[in-house]
Amino acid sequence: MKILYGVQGTGNGHISRARVLNTYLKALGVEVDYLFSGREREKYFDMEAFGDWRCLKGLTFVHDSGELKVFRTLKNACLREFWHDINTLDISAYDLIVTDFEPITAWAARRKGKACLGIGHQYAFDHKVPRRGDDFVSRKIMALFAPAEHSLGLHWYHFNQPILPPIVDVNYNDERIEKNTILVYLGFEETDAVISFLDPFEDYTFYYYGPFKHYESLGHIKLKPLSREGFKYDLATCAGVICNAGFELSSEAIQLGKKLLVKPLQGQLEQLSNARAMEDLSLAMTMDVLDSGKLGQWLSSYRASKVAYPNVAKAIAEWIVLKGWQRPETKEQLIQSMWQAVDGGDVDSFKINPLPPTSDVLALSAVVS
């Protein structure tokens, strides 16, 4: 089997998912070519696992000071180049196109009639999951950005919908926790604003990852350049995580039982909805601005929740090799088996309704109603 795998490169979460799936697809003998879009090639790091990967401009979102700028996003979009890349991308040699919210591969598959499988958190929004900031423009962007004929949406909880648990990339599980050490990754915020936000809390050590050229210590705030292995180790050993409301890092923190304080990117449907879902599920504390009062409350009294998710990446890879997208009943089997393997710990929602309904149950309820 030969796959072209498109990955949205605007954030690192999409890349983390692709990296985990890559391991299992290769182990099963699948030949995978990777195409990344959404940022300049020189801004990617630790990409050796993807071999001779391609990079195209694609589409990306413009943000400023923690807020999505829709009109600047549209203004800066190079639609002529985007359309050219879609029409000239040769996908004839592939058995399947996989997209993690990457628009060039998704639209090329749609225009050329090639089977396309969307894997990622954004595809959960094809279903009835918690939403916030849900307006017409946001819905259209989500639906049309990287459409896929088939999809496997991922979320922290099933919400009675046909979606899967998260793909979690956790390399360190048994490291000693460093008390009062907090990992900070706020990629959508201004650096000076984040430092001012953290500065009053001198009893804590903050490992702040960002676009820094080299390590620098500001006393209790440590500025760290982006590094996959260093970041993973600090995530495993920290007591808590402060981040934007992206999906992948939050999933890793939940899997490791870290307490979470998240700030969604304002104006962005996915992040606003993620924040709402985490609050509804009691998985995180949220803030709409860099609020030192909330930070103090979170540091002193918030208690972490832990949910243990199964190896979803391995199961998806095996499902792909069996061409599960061609047999809808196998998708339901995959979903049921994965949620059955989730350990929700002391999170109430997982105790009350641990499994999504099957299609038979849904059909029966429709007849009864």
C-alpha positions in Angstrom: 0.0 0.0 0.0 1.2 3.5 -0.8 -0.1 6.6 1.0 0.4 10.3 0.5 0.0 11.9 4.0 -0.7 15.6 4.2 0.0 17.4 7.5 -1.0 20.9 8.5 2.2 22.5 9.8 0.8 25.6 11.5 1.0 23.9 14.9 3.1 21.1 16.2 0.1 18.9 17.2 -0.6 17.7 13.7 3.1 16.8 13.3 3.1 14.9 16.6 0.1 12.8 15.4 1.7 12.1 12.1 5.0 11.1 13.7 3.2 8.5 15.9 1.2 7.1 13.0 4.3 7.0 10.8 5.9 4.5 13.2 3.1 2.0 13.0 2.4 2.5 9.3 6.0 1.8 8.5 6.1 -1.2 10.8 3.1 -2.7 8.8 5.0 -2.2 5.5 3.1 0.8 4.2 5.0 3.2 2.0 4.2 6.7 3.1 5.2 10.0 1.4 4.7 13.2 3.5 3.6 16.7 2.4 3.6 19.5 5.0 2.1 23.0 4.5 1.3 26.0 6.6 4.8 27.3 7.5 8.2 27.9 5.9 10.4 24.8 5.6 13.2 26.3 7.8 10.7 26.6 10.7 10.1 22.8 11.0 12.4 20.9 13.4 13.2 17.2 14.2 11.7 16.0 10.9 14.1 13.1 10.2 11.4 10.5 10.7 9.5 11.7 7.6 12.2 11.0 5.2 12.3 13.0 2.0 9.3 15.1 2.9 7.8 17.9 0.7 6.8 21.4 1.8 4.3 23.7 0.1 2.9 27.0 1.2 -0.7 26.0 1.7 -2.9 28.0 3.9 -2.4 29.3 7.4 -4.0 31.5 10.0 -2.7 34.9 11.0 -2.8 35.7 14.7 -1.7 38.6 16.8 -1.5 38.9 20.6 -3.6 35.7 21.2 -6.3 36.5 18.7 -7.1 35.1 15.3 -7.2 37.8 12.5 -9.7 36.5 10.0 -9.5 39.3 7.4 -5.7 39.4 7.6 -5.7 35.6 7.1 -7.8 36.0 4.0 -5.7 38.9 2.7 -2.4 37.0 3.2 -3.7 33.8 1.5 -1.9 33.2 -1.8 -4.9 31.6 -3.4 -3.4 31.5 -6.9 -0.4 29.5 -5.7 -2.7 27.3 -3.5 -4.9 26.5 -6.5 -1.9 25.8 -8.7 -0.4 23.4 -6.1 -3.8 21.5 -5.8 -4.0 21.1 -9.6 -0.4 20.1 -10.2 0.0 17.7 -7.3 0.4 14.2 -8.8 -1.5 11.7 -6.6 -2.0 9.0 -9.3 0.5 6.6 -7.7 -1.2 6.5 -4.3 -3.8 4.0 -3.0 -5.0 6.5 -0.4 -4.6 10.2 0.6 -4.5 10.8 4.3 -4.9 14.4 5.5 -4.5 15.8 9.0 -6.3 19.0 8.2 -3.9 19.7 5.3 -5.8 21.5 2.5 -3.6 20.8 -0.6 -3.8 17.0 -0.4 -7.4 17.1 0.7 -8.6 19.3 -2.2 -6.4 17.5 -4.7 -8.0 14.2 -3.7 -11.5 15.7 -4.0 -10.8 17.2 -7.4 -9.2 14.0 -8.8 -11.6 11.5 -7.3 -9.0 9.8 -5.1 -10.0 8.2 -1.7 -9.2 10.6 1.1 -9.2 9.9 4.8 -9.1 12.8 7.3 -7.5 12.0 10.6 -7.4 14.6 13.3 -9.3 16.6 16.0 -10.9 19.0 13.5 -12.8 16.1 11.9 -14.6 15.6 15.3 -16.4 18.9 14.5 -18.3 17.1 11.7 -20.3 15.7 14.7 -22.2 17.1 17.7 -19.3 18.0 20.0 -19.1 21.0 22.4 -18.7 24.3 20.6 -18.0 27.9 21.5 -17.5 30.8 19.1 -19.6 28.9 16.5 -20.7 31.3 13.8 -21.3 31.0 10.1 -17.8 32.0 9.0 -16.1 29.7 11.5 -18.3 26.7 10.5 -17.5 27.3 6.8 -13.7 27.6 7.4 -13.8 24.3 9.5 -15.9 22.5 6.8 -14.1 23.7 3.7 -10.4 24.0 4.8 -9.4 20.4 4.3 -12.5 18.3 3.4 -12.2 14.5 3.4 -14.5 11.8 1.9 -13.9 9.6 5.0 -12.8 10.8 8.4 -11.7 9.7 11.9 -12.3 12.5 14.3 -10.5 12.6 17.6 -11.6 14.0 20.9 -11.1 13.6 24.7 -14.6 12.1 25.1 -17.0 10.6 22.7 -20.0 12.9 23.4 -22.2 10.0 22.1 -20.7 10.6 18.6 -18.8 8.2 16.2 -15.3 9.7 17.0 -12.1 8.2 18.5 -10.0 9.0 21.6 -6.9 11.1 21.0 -3.6 9.9 19.5 -1.2 10.5 22.3 2.6 10.8 21.8 4.1 10.2 25.3 7.6 8.9 25.5 8.3 9.4 29.2 6.0 7.8 31.7 8.0 7.0 34.9 10.0 10.2 35.4 10.2 11.8 38.9 7.9 14.9 39.1 9.7 18.2 40.0 7.4 19.9 42.5 6.5 23.5 41.6 7.8 23.2 38.1 5.5 24.3 35.3 5.8 23.8 31.5 4.6 26.8 29.5 3.9 26.8 25.8 1.8 29.8 24.6 2.7 30.0 20.9 0.0 32.5 20.1 0.9 35.0 22.8 3.4 37.8 22.8 6.6 36.8 24.7 6.8 39.9 26.9 3.1 39.5 27.9 3.8 35.9 28.9 6.8 36.8 31.0 4.9 39.5 32.8 2.1 37.0 33.4 4.5 34.5 35.0 6.8 36.9 36.8 5.0 37.4 40.1 5.0 33.7 41.1 8.6 33.4 42.3 8.0 30.2 44.2 7.6 28.3 40.9 10.0 27.5 38.1 8.5 28.0 34.6 10.0 26.3 31.6 8.8 28.6 28.9 9.2 27.1 25.3 9.0 29.5 22.4 10.8 31.0 19.4 14.0 31.6 21.3 17.4 31.2 19.6 19.1 29.9 22.8 18.4 29.0 26.4 18.2 32.0 28.8 17.5 32.1 32.5 15.4 35.0 33.9 15.5 33.7 37.4 12.5 31.5 38.0 11.5 31.8 34.3 13.6 29.7 31.9 13.4 30.5 28.2 13.9 27.4 26.1 14.1 27.0 22.3 11.8 24.5 20.7 13.1 21.0 21.0 11.1 17.8 20.8 13.0 15.6 23.2 13.7 18.4 25.7 10.0 19.4 25.6 8.8 15.8 26.1 11.1 15.4 29.1 10.0 18.6 30.7 6.4 17.7 30.1 6.9 14.3 31.8 8.6 15.8 34.9 6.6 19.0 35.4 3.7 19.4 37.9 1.5 21.3 35.5 1.1 22.8 32.0 0.0 26.3 30.8 -0.8 26.4 27.1 -3.1 27.5 24.4 -6.1 25.3 23.9 -4.7 23.1 21.2 -5.6 19.5 21.1 -2.4 17.4 21.1 -0.4 19.0 24.0 -3.6 19.0 26.1 -4.1 15.3 25.3 -0.6 14.5 26.4 -0.9 16.4 29.6 -4.2 14.7 30.4 -2.7 11.3 29.7 0.2 12.1 32.0 -2.1 13.4 34.8 -0.8 17.0 34.6 -3.0 19.8 35.8 -3.8 22.2 32.9 -4.4 25.9 32.6 -5.4 26.8 29.0 -5.9 30.0 27.1 -7.8 29.6 23.8 -6.8 31.6 20.7 -9.6 34.1 20.6 -11.7 34.1 17.5 -10.8 30.5 16.6 -13.6 28.0 16.8 -11.5 24.9 17.5 -9.6 26.4 20.4 -12.6 28.1 22.0 -14.5 24.8 21.7 -11.6 22.9 23.2 -11.6 25.2 26.2 -15.3 24.6 26.7 -15.0 20.8 26.4 -12.1 20.7 28.9 -14.1 22.8 31.4 -17.2 20.6 30.8 -15.2 17.5 31.4 -13.3 19.0 34.4 -10.0 18.4 32.6 -8.6 21.9 32.8 -9.0 25.5 34.1 -9.4 28.0 31.3 -8.9 31.8 30.9 -9.7 34.1 28.0 -6.8 36.5 28.8 -3.5 36.1 30.6 -5.1 36.4 34.0 -2.6 36.4 36.9 -5.5 36.0 39.4 -6.5 32.7 37.7 -2.9 31.6 37.5 -2.5 32.1 41.2 -5.7 30.2 41.9 -4.7 27.4 39.6 -1.2 27.1 41.1 -2.4 26.9 44.7 -5.6 24.8 44.5 -6.4 23.2 41.1 -6.2 19.4 41.1 -5.2 17.5 38.0 -7.4 14.9 36.2 -5.9 11.9 34.5 -7.4 9.8 31.7 -5.5 6.8 30.3 -6.1 6.4 26.5 -5.2 3.3 24.5 -2.9 3.1 21.6 -5.2 4.7 19.0 -2.4 5.2 16.5 -1.6 1.5 16.2 -5.3 0.6 15.9 -5.8 3.2 13.1 -2.7 2.0 11.2 -4.0 -1.6 11.3 -7.5 -0.4 10.2 -5.9 1.5 7.3 -3.9 -1.6 6.1 -7.2 -3.6 6.1 -8.8 -0.8 4.0 -11.3 -0.1 6.7 -12.5 3.1 5.0 -14.1 0.9 2.4 -16.1 -0.9 5.1 -18.2 1.4 7.4 -19.0 -1.4 9.9 -15.3 -1.7 10.8 -15.1 2.0 11.7 -17.8 1.4 14.3 -15.9 -1.6 15.6 -12.7 0.4 15.9 -14.5 3.2 17.8 -16.2 0.9 20.3 -13.0 -1.1 20.9 -11.0 2.1 21.6 -13.4 3.7 24.0 -13.8 0.4 25.8 -10.0 0.5 26.5 -10.1 4.0 28.0 -9.6 4.4 31.7 -11.3 7.6 32.8 -10.0 7.4 36.4 -12.0 9.7 38.6 -13.5 11.9 35.8 -17.3 11.6 36.3 -18.4 11.7 32.7 -16.3 8.6 31.8 -18.0 6.7 34.7 -21.5 7.7 33.7 -21.3 7.0 29.9 -18.1 5.2 29.0 -19.0 4.1 25.5 -20.7 5.8 22.5 -23.9 4.2 21.2 -23.7 1.7 18.3 -25.5 2.3 15.1 -28.1 -0.4 16.1 -28.9 1.6 19.3 -29.2 4.8 17.4 -31.5 3.3 14.8 -33.7 1.8 17.5 -33.9 5.1 19.4 -34.9 6.9 16.2 -37.7 4.4 15.6 -38.9 4.7 19.2 -38.9 8.5 19.1 
